[in-house]
């Protein structure tokens, strides 16, 4: 697995983008430029350890190690804090970074980790990914040739988008490449069984935006969002993003960029005034 350079664009206040489980920085390829093009933000989208293009990581990964790696990357950029945006597993890691005092704002898009150690929903999500093991093995064996098999796209879109037509050939190429180069598939699932999810959410002081995806079949609302809606502070902004699946960056990159920018703009420092001539 070859380590790749992160997406790094723009200038201004820092925004860190964290991808979902089994994916990579590729999920932000349409979102990062749209945010950077505002001219107000420096956007950084790395790949987390154990994922396609990320560092190798330990034998058994957990969200703490993923957060450790993100902190090292932030430190290397000179970022004490950043506006942090995370989807699914990336949302879980974003909350961990917020707990460590590294977030200026937090945007959690269909975040994982909304459970306690013995919550039924935790075992449900682990079972979902274990049930997908045969599909993962076929993809590992065939690589891009798996897309030639009947019904692959009709089945494969379910954990990603609202419908199969929302994903083009380039998206499928990236998805197959990511899922077949992800040792974290089994490493993180094992750790998830042993560890609790997110706790102490009510103590969060960082401005937080919870984004719930209407067609999310991986962490569907309200069963997998109840932990957040009940425990996050009452000041949390909640947005229901209609018509999109679990990874909305593929099917609606501009909508995702717009909701990130709209929220972050409310807390970002105003741009310096032009010098008077």
PEUR-V973909 format. One record per residue. N is the residue number from 0. PSI is psi in radians with two decimals (999 if undefined). OMEGA is omega as a letter, one per 30 degrees, with the letter a starting at -180 (999 if undefined). D_CENTER is the distance of its C-alpha to the mean C-alpha in whole Angstrom. Layout:
n:N psi:PSI omega:OMEGA d_center:D_CENTER
n:N psi:PSI omega:OMEGA d_center:D_CENTER
This chain:
n:0 psi:2.01 omega:a d_center:20
n:1 psi:2.26 omega:l d_center:21
n:2 psi:2.39 omega:a d_center:19
n:3 psi:2.71 omega:l d_center:18
n:4 psi:2.49 omega:l d_center:18
n:5 psi:2.84 omega:l d_center:14
n:6 psi:2.22 omega:a d_center:14
n:7 psi:1.88 omega:a d_center:16
n:8 psi:2.73 omega:l d_center:18
n:9 psi:-3.08 omega:l d_center:20
n:10 psi:2.71 omega:a d_center:22
n:11 psi:-2.66 omega:l d_center:22
n:12 psi:2.54 omega:a d_center:20
n:13 psi:2.39 omega:l d_center:17
n:14 psi:2.18 omega:l d_center:13
n:15 psi:2.20 omega:a d_center:10
n:16 psi:2.18 omega:a d_center:7
n:17 psi:2.21 omega:a d_center:5
n:18 psi:2.94 omega:l d_center:3
n:19 psi:3.02 omega:l d_center:4
n:20 psi:2.33 omega:l d_center:7
n:21 psi:-0.15 omega:l d_center:10
n:22 psi:-2.90 omega:a d_center:9
n:23 psi:-2.98 omega:l d_center:9
n:24 psi:-0.33 omega:a d_center:9
n:25 psi:-0.51 omega:a d_center:11
n:26 psi:-0.34 omega:a d_center:9
n:27 psi:0.14 omega:a d_center:9
n:28 psi:-0.47 omega:l d_center:13
n:29 psi:-0.36 omega:a d_center:14
n:30 psi:-0.79 omega:a d_center:12
n:31 psi:-0.83 omega:l d_center:13
n:32 psi:-0.63 omega:a d_center:17
n:33 psi:-0.64 omega:l d_center:17
n:34 psi:-0.80 omega:a d_center:16
n:35 psi:-0.58 omega:a d_center:18
n:36 psi:-0.22 omega:l d_center:21
n:37 psi:-0.35 omega:a d_center:21
n:38 psi:0.15 omega:a d_center:23
n:39 psi:-0.13 omega:a d_center:22
n:40 psi:2.49 omega:l d_center:19
n:41 psi:2.10 omega:a d_center:18
n:42 psi:2.30 omega:a d_center:14
n:43 psi:2.09 omega:a d_center:13
n:44 psi:1.66 omega:l d_center:10
n:45 psi:3.00 omega:l d_center:11
n:46 psi:2.33 omega:a d_center:10
n:47 psi:2.76 omega:l d_center:10
n:48 psi:2.51 omega:l d_center:13
n:49 psi:0.00 omega:l d_center:14
n:50 psi:2.97 omega:a d_center:12
n:51 psi:1.84 omega:a d_center:14
n:52 psi:-0.09 omega:l d_center:15
n:53 psi:3.04 omega:l d_center:14
n:54 psi:2.84 omega:a d_center:17
n:55 psi:-0.82 omega:a d_center:19
n:56 psi:3.04 omega:a d_center:18
n:57 psi:3.04 omega:a d_center:20
n:58 psi:-0.80 omega:l d_center:22
n:59 psi:1.87 omega:a d_center:20
n:60 psi:2.70 omega:l d_center:16
n:61 psi:3.02 omega:a d_center:15
n:62 psi:-0.50 omega:l d_center:12
n:63 psi:-0.74 omega:l d_center:15
n:64 psi:-0.64 omega:l d_center:16
n:65 psi:-0.73 omega:l d_center:12
n:66 psi:-0.65 omega:l d_center:13
n:67 psi:-0.77 omega:a d_center:16
n:68 psi:-0.71 omega:l d_center:15
n:69 psi:-0.65 omega:l d_center:13
n:70 psi:-0.72 omega:l d_center:16
n:71 psi:-0.69 omega:l d_center:18
n:72 psi:-0.74 omega:l d_center:17
n:73 psi:-0.75 omega:l d_center:17
n:74 psi:-0.69 omega:a d_center:20
n:75 psi:-0.50 omega:l d_center:21
n:76 psi:-0.13 omega:a d_center:20
n:77 psi:0.37 omega:a d_center:22
n:78 psi:1.86 omega:l d_center:20
n:79 psi:-0.71 omega:l d_center:21
n:80 psi:2.92 omega:l d_center:18
n:81 psi:2.83 omega:l d_center:15
n:82 psi:2.09 omega:a d_center:14
n:83 psi:2.27 omega:l d_center:10
n:84 psi:2.21 omega:l d_center:7
n:85 psi:2.50 omega:l d_center:4
n:86 psi:2.26 omega:l d_center:2
n:87 psi:-2.05 omega:l d_center:5
n:88 psi:-0.67 omega:l d_center:6
n:89 psi:-0.57 omega:l d_center:3
n:90 psi:-0.70 omega:l d_center:5
n:91 psi:-0.82 omega:l d_center:8
n:92 psi:-0.63 omega:l d_center:8
n:93 psi:-0.72 omega:l d_center:9
n:94 psi:-0.62 omega:l d_center:11
n:95 psi:-0.71 omega:l d_center:13
n:96 psi:-0.64 omega:l d_center:13
n:97 psi:-0.73 omega:l d_center:15
n:98 psi:-0.51 omega:l d_center:17
n:99 psi:0.03 omega:l d_center:18
n:100 psi:0.38 omega:a d_center:19
n:101 psi:-0.02 omega:a d_center:17
n:102 psi:2.31 omega:l d_center:15
n:103 psi:-0.77 omega:l d_center:17
n:104 psi:2.86 omega:a d_center:15
n:105 psi:2.15 omega:l d_center:12
n:106 psi:1.99 omega:a d_center:10
n:107 psi:1.95 omega:a d_center:8
n:108 psi:1.96 omega:a d_center:7
n:109 psi:0.98 omega:a d_center:8
n:110 psi:2.55 omega:l d_center:7
n:111 psi:3.06 omega:l d_center:9
n:112 psi:0.12 omega:a d_center:12
n:113 psi:1.09 omega:a d_center:14
n:114 psi:2.92 omega:l d_center:17
n:115 psi:3.13 omega:a d_center:20
n:116 psi:-0.73 omega:a d_center:21
n:117 psi:0.42 omega:l d_center:24
n:118 psi:2.37 omega:l d_center:22
n:119 psi:-0.61 omega:a d_center:22
n:120 psi:-0.49 omega:l d_center:19
n:121 psi:-0.80 omega:a d_center:18
n:122 psi:-0.50 omega:l d_center:20
n:123 psi:-0.79 omega:a d_center:19
n:124 psi:-0.66 omega:l d_center:16
n:125 psi:-0.73 omega:l d_center:17
n:126 psi:-0.69 omega:l d_center:20
n:127 psi:-0.76 omega:a d_center:18
n:128 psi:-0.61 omega:l d_center:16
n:129 psi:-0.68 omega:l d_center:20
n:130 psi:-0.43 omega:l d_center:21
n:131 psi:0.04 omega:a d_center:19
n:132 psi:-0.77 omega:l d_center:21
n:133 psi:-0.68 omega:l d_center:24
n:134 psi:-0.71 omega:l d_center:22
n:135 psi:-0.72 omega:a d_center:20
n:136 psi:-0.70 omega:l d_center:23
n:137 psi:-0.75 omega:l d_center:25
n:138 psi:-0.69 omega:l d_center:22
n:139 psi:-0.69 omega:a d_center:23
n:140 psi:-0.75 omega:a d_center:26
n:141 psi:-0.35 omega:a d_center:26
n:142 psi:-2.38 omega:a d_center:23
n:143 psi:-0.37 omega:l d_center:24
n:144 psi:-0.33 omega:l d_center:27
n:145 psi:-0.46 omega:a d_center:25
n:146 psi:-0.26 omega:l d_center:24
n:147 psi:-0.24 omega:a d_center:28
n:148 psi:2.55 omega:l d_center:28
n:149 psi:2.46 omega:l d_center:29
n:150 psi:0.09 omega:l d_center:27
n:151 psi:-0.82 omega:a d_center:24
n:152 psi:-0.62 omega:a d_center:22
n:153 psi:-0.48 omega:l d_center:23
n:154 psi:-0.64 omega:a d_center:21
n:155 psi:-0.44 omega:a d_center:18
n:156 psi:-0.40 omega:a d_center:17
n:157 psi:-0.82 omega:l d_center:17
n:158 psi:0.11 omega:a d_center:13
n:159 psi:-0.98 omega:a d_center:12
n:160 psi:3.05 omega:a d_center:14
n:161 psi:-0.52 omega:a d_center:17
n:162 psi:2.76 omega:a d_center:20
n:163 psi:-0.48 omega:a d_center:20
n:164 psi:-0.15 omega:l d_center:22
n:165 psi:-0.19 omega:a d_center:19
n:166 psi:2.16 omega:l d_center:18
n:167 psi:-3.14 omega:a d_center:20
n:168 psi:-0.68 omega:l d_center:21
n:169 psi:-0.70 omega:l d_center:19
n:170 psi:-0.82 omega:a d_center:16
n:171 psi:-0.66 omega:l d_center:18
n:172 psi:-0.82 omega:l d_center:19
n:173 psi:-0.74 omega:a d_center:15
n:174 psi:-0.84 omega:l d_center:14
n:175 psi:-0.74 omega:l d_center:17
n:176 psi:-0.71 omega:a d_center:17
n:177 psi:-0.87 omega:a d_center:14
n:178 psi:-0.42 omega:l d_center:15
n:179 psi:-0.03 omega:l d_center:18
n:180 psi:0.90 omega:a d_center:17
n:181 psi:1.43 omega:l d_center:15
n:182 psi:-0.34 omega:l d_center:17
n:183 psi:-0.16 omega:l d_center:15
n:184 psi:-0.93 omega:a d_center:15
n:185 psi:-0.49 omega:a d_center:18
n:186 psi:-0.85 omega:a d_center:18
n:187 psi:-0.57 omega:l d_center:15
n:188 psi:-0.73 omega:l d_center:16
n:189 psi:-0.78 omega:l d_center:19
n:190 psi:-0.69 omega:a d_center:18
n:191 psi:-0.58 omega:l d_center:16
n:192 psi:-0.53 omega:a d_center:20
n:193 psi:-0.37 omega:a d_center:22
n:194 psi:2.71 omega:l d_center:19
n:195 psi:2.96 omega:l d_center:19
n:196 psi:-2.51 omega:a d_center:16
n:197 psi:2.28 omega:l d_center:15
n:198 psi:2.98 omega:l d_center:19
n:199 psi:0.49 omega:a d_center:20
n:200 psi:-0.59 omega:a d_center:18
n:201 psi:-0.33 omega:a d_center:21
n:202 psi:-0.06 omega:a d_center:22
n:203 psi:2.35 omega:l d_center:19
n:204 psi:-0.20 omega:a d_center:21
n:205 psi:2.37 omega:l d_center:18
n:206 psi:2.20 omega:a d_center:18
n:207 psi:2.46 omega:l d_center:15
n:208 psi:1.99 omega:l d_center:14
n:209 psi:2.13 omega:a d_center:12
n:210 psi:2.08 omega:a d_center:12
n:211 psi:2.19 omega:a d_center:13
n:212 psi:2.17 omega:a d_center:13
n:213 psi:-0.73 omega:a d_center:16
n:214 psi:0.42 omega:l d_center:16
n:215 psi:2.03 omega:l d_center:14
n:216 psi:-0.11 omega:l d_center:15
n:217 psi:-0.88 omega:l d_center:13
n:218 psi:1.17 omega:a d_center:13
n:219 psi:2.55 omega:l d_center:16
n:220 psi:2.47 omega:g d_center:17
n:221 psi:-0.04 omega:a d_center:19
n:222 psi:-0.72 omega:a d_center:19
n:223 psi:-0.05 omega:l d_center:16
n:224 psi:-0.20 omega:a d_center:15
n:225 psi:-0.68 omega:l d_center:19
n:226 psi:-0.67 omega:a d_center:18
n:227 psi:-0.82 omega:a d_center:16
n:228 psi:-0.45 omega:a d_center:19
n:229 psi:-0.50 omega:a d_center:21
n:230 psi:-0.35 omega:l d_center:20
n:231 psi:2.69 omega:l d_center:19
n:232 psi:2.66 omega:a d_center:21
n:233 psi:-0.30 omega:l d_center:23
n:234 psi:-0.09 omega:a d_center:22
n:235 psi:2.30 omega:l d_center:19
n:236 psi:2.34 omega:l d_center:18
n:237 psi:2.19 omega:l d_center:17
n:238 psi:2.28 omega:l d_center:16
n:239 psi:1.96 omega:a d_center:17
n:240 psi:1.86 omega:a d_center:15
n:241 psi:2.60 omega:l d_center:18
n:242 psi:0.27 omega:a d_center:18
n:243 psi:2.72 omega:l d_center:15
n:244 psi:-2.78 omega:a d_center:13
n:245 psi:-0.53 omega:a d_center:10
n:246 psi:1.37 omega:a d_center:8
n:247 psi:-0.19 omega:a d_center:10
n:248 psi:-0.46 omega:l d_center:9
n:249 psi:-0.81 omega:a d_center:12
n:250 psi:-0.33 omega:a d_center:15
n:251 psi:1.04 omega:a d_center:15
n:252 psi:-0.70 omega:a d_center:13
n:253 psi:-0.69 omega:l d_center:16
n:254 psi:-0.74 omega:l d_center:15
n:255 psi:-0.79 omega:l d_center:12
n:256 psi:-0.74 omega:a d_center:13
n:257 psi:-0.73 omega:a d_center:16
n:258 psi:-0.56 omega:l d_center:15
n:259 psi:-0.87 omega:a d_center:13
n:260 psi:-0.74 omega:a d_center:16
n:261 psi:-0.74 omega:l d_center:18
n:262 psi:-0.85 omega:a d_center:17
n:263 psi:-0.62 omega:l d_center:17
n:264 psi:-0.54 omega:a d_center:20
n:265 psi:-0.24 omega:a d_center:22
n:266 psi:-0.14 omega:l d_center:21
n:267 psi:2.65 omega:l d_center:21
n:268 psi:2.46 omega:l d_center:25
n:269 psi:2.55 omega:l d_center:27
n:270 psi:2.62 omega:l d_center:28
n:271 psi:2.47 omega:l d_center:31
n:272 psi:2.46 omega:l d_center:34
n:273 psi:2.46 omega:l d_center:36
n:274 psi:2.45 omega:l d_center:39
n:275 psi:2.34 omega:l d_center:42
n:276 psi:999 omega:999 d_center:45
